[in-house]
Amino acid sequence: MKSWMTRIVLGAGLAAFAGGAWAQDAAAQSDNLVATKTDWSVFTEDSPKECWGVSSPKQTVNTRDGQPVTVKRSDILLFVTFRPGQAGAETSFTGGYPFAPGSKVALNVDGTKFEMVTDGEWAWSASPEDDAKVLAALQKGGSAVLTARSAKGTQTEDTFSLRGFTAAMTEAAERCK
């Protein structure tokens, strides 16, 4: 796991996120929440300086062998993180379960498709170049659908609203100049 992501998960109370409106309420109680832009929240951290936008899915579908199933998942979050002096932003996703070893997460932004590499419960764009393409698609899109497979074989599809995304990213980027 990337070191900054460990800090996000272990610090700042983000582990309290469960999704939906409750996630927005939990974010409002965090010490480092600096803005809410429709469906996206913006956070900052001072040591080291990092700024990120985060959202929880509006819809989640879990299936096994093509049939809907009820499964227990922890936090399901899509992040975009900025750091001073770093060109661009880093996109990451936690699906709330360990991903199948060697699997990829499919990201579909209004028909534009990307693959994210996985490690444990986290997925990232494969390169800074991919991050730039993902960020551009997210800024133009209306929704992002992340499809993944758990280590137990469950197929998940999480749909994130992109309402407020561009405003949240502008805020996060400005705070991390």
C-alpha positions as CSV (number, residue, x, y, z in Angstrom):
1,M,0.0,0.0,0.0
2,K,1.3,3.5,-0.8
3,S,2.5,5.3,2.3
4,W,0.1,8.3,1.9
5,M,-2.9,6.0,1.6
6,T,-1.9,4.3,4.9
7,R,-2.0,7.7,6.6
8,I,-5.4,8.4,5.1
9,V,-6.9,5.2,6.3
10,L,-5.3,5.1,9.7
11,G,-5.6,8.8,10.4
12,A,-8.2,11.5,9.9
13,G,-11.1,9.3,10.8
14,L,-11.8,8.2,7.3
15,A,-12.2,4.7,8.3
16,A,-15.6,5.7,9.7
17,F,-16.9,6.1,6.2
18,A,-19.7,3.6,5.3
19,G,-21.2,5.2,2.2
20,G,-24.0,7.4,1.1
21,A,-25.3,10.4,3.1
22,W,-23.8,8.9,6.2
23,A,-20.3,9.3,4.7
24,Q,-21.0,13.0,4.2
25,D,-22.1,13.4,7.8
26,A,-19.0,11.5,9.0
27,A,-16.8,13.7,6.8
28,A,-18.3,16.8,8.3
29,Q,-17.1,15.7,11.8
30,S,-13.5,15.1,10.6
31,D,-10.9,17.7,11.7
32,N,-9.4,17.9,8.2
33,L,-12.6,18.4,6.1
34,V,-12.2,21.7,4.3
35,A,-15.0,21.7,1.7
36,T,-18.0,19.8,0.4
37,K,-18.8,20.1,-3.2
38,T,-22.1,18.3,-3.9
39,D,-21.2,14.6,-3.9
40,W,-17.5,15.1,-3.1
41,S,-15.6,16.1,0.0
42,V,-12.2,17.8,0.2
43,F,-9.7,17.0,3.0
44,T,-6.2,18.2,3.7
45,E,-3.3,16.9,5.8
46,D,-0.4,19.0,6.9
47,S,2.4,16.5,7.7
48,P,3.2,15.7,4.9
49,K,1.1,18.2,3.0
50,E,-1.6,16.4,1.0
51,C,-5.1,17.3,-0.3
52,W,-7.7,15.0,-1.6
53,G,-11.2,14.7,-2.8
54,V,-13.2,11.6,-1.9
55,S,-16.7,10.2,-2.5
56,S,-18.7,7.1,-1.7
57,P,-20.8,5.3,-4.2
58,K,-24.4,6.2,-5.0
59,Q,-25.2,2.6,-6.0
60,T,-23.5,-0.8,-5.3
61,V,-24.3,-4.1,-6.9
62,N,-22.8,-7.4,-5.7
63,T,-23.1,-10.6,-7.7
64,R,-21.8,-14.1,-7.7
65,D,-22.3,-16.4,-10.7
66,G,-24.5,-13.7,-12.2
67,Q,-26.9,-13.6,-9.2
68,P,-27.3,-10.7,-6.8
69,V,-25.8,-11.5,-3.4
70,T,-25.6,-9.7,-0.1
71,V,-22.0,-9.3,1.1
72,K,-20.3,-7.4,3.9
73,R,-17.9,-4.7,2.7
74,S,-16.1,-2.1,4.6
75,D,-15.5,1.4,3.2
76,I,-16.0,1.9,-0.5
77,L,-14.3,5.2,-1.6
78,L,-12.9,6.8,-4.7
79,F,-10.0,9.3,-4.0
80,V,-8.1,11.8,-6.0
81,T,-5.0,13.1,-4.2
82,F,-2.7,16.1,-4.8
83,R,0.7,16.9,-3.3
84,P,2.7,20.1,-3.5
85,G,5.4,20.0,-6.1
86,Q,3.9,16.9,-7.8
87,A,2.5,17.3,-11.3
88,G,-1.0,16.1,-11.6
89,A,-3.1,14.0,-9.2
90,E,-3.3,10.4,-8.1
91,T,-6.5,8.4,-8.4
92,S,-7.2,5.5,-6.0
93,F,-10.1,3.3,-5.0
94,T,-10.8,1.1,-2.0
95,G,-13.6,-1.5,-2.7
96,G,-14.2,-2.6,0.9
97,Y,-12.7,-6.1,0.5
98,P,-9.4,-7.7,-0.7
99,F,-9.3,-7.8,-4.4
100,A,-8.7,-11.1,-6.2
101,P,-4.9,-11.5,-6.5
102,G,-3.6,-10.3,-9.8
103,S,-7.0,-8.8,-10.8
104,K,-7.6,-5.4,-12.2
105,V,-10.4,-2.9,-11.4
106,A,-12.3,-1.6,-14.4
107,L,-13.1,2.1,-14.3
108,N,-15.8,3.3,-16.8
109,V,-16.4,7.0,-17.0
110,D,-19.4,7.6,-19.3
111,G,-18.0,5.0,-21.8
112,T,-14.3,5.9,-21.5
113,K,-12.6,2.8,-19.9
114,F,-9.5,2.5,-17.8
115,E,-7.8,-0.3,-15.8
116,M,-6.5,0.1,-12.3
117,V,-3.9,-2.2,-10.6
118,T,-4.8,-3.8,-7.3
119,D,-2.9,-4.5,-4.1
120,G,-5.0,-5.8,-1.1
121,E,-8.0,-3.7,-0.7
122,W,-6.7,-0.8,-2.9
123,A,-6.5,0.0,-6.6
124,W,-4.6,2.8,-8.4
125,S,-4.0,4.0,-11.9
126,A,-0.9,2.3,-13.3
127,S,1.1,5.5,-14.1
128,P,1.0,9.3,-13.8
129,E,0.0,9.4,-17.5
130,D,-3.0,7.2,-16.7
131,D,-3.9,9.4,-13.8
132,A,-3.9,12.4,-16.0
133,K,-6.3,10.7,-18.5
134,V,-8.5,9.4,-15.7
135,L,-8.7,12.9,-14.1
136,A,-9.6,14.5,-17.5
137,A,-12.4,11.9,-18.0
138,L,-13.7,12.3,-14.5
139,Q,-13.9,16.1,-14.9
140,K,-16.0,15.7,-18.1
141,G,-18.1,12.8,-16.8
142,G,-21.4,12.4,-15.1
143,S,-20.7,9.1,-13.3
144,A,-17.9,6.6,-12.8
145,V,-18.5,2.9,-12.5
146,L,-15.8,0.7,-10.9
147,T,-16.1,-3.0,-11.4
148,A,-14.0,-5.4,-9.5
149,R,-13.7,-9.0,-8.2
150,S,-13.1,-9.9,-4.6
151,A,-10.7,-12.6,-3.4
152,K,-13.9,-14.7,-2.6
153,G,-15.2,-14.4,-6.2
154,T,-17.8,-11.7,-5.8
155,Q,-18.2,-9.3,-8.7
156,T,-18.9,-5.7,-7.5
157,E,-20.0,-2.7,-9.4
158,D,-19.9,0.6,-7.6
159,T,-21.4,3.8,-9.2
160,F,-20.0,7.2,-8.1
161,S,-21.7,10.5,-9.0
162,L,-19.3,13.1,-10.4
163,R,-21.6,16.0,-9.4
164,G,-19.2,18.5,-7.7
165,F,-16.1,16.6,-8.8
166,T,-14.5,19.4,-10.8
167,A,-15.1,22.0,-8.0
168,A,-13.7,19.6,-5.4
169,M,-10.6,18.9,-7.5
170,T,-10.1,22.6,-8.1
171,E,-10.3,23.2,-4.3
172,A,-7.9,20.3,-3.5
173,A,-5.4,21.3,-6.1
174,E,-5.4,25.0,-4.9
175,R,-4.9,23.9,-1.3
176,C,-1.8,21.9,-2.2
177,K,0.1,24.4,-4.3
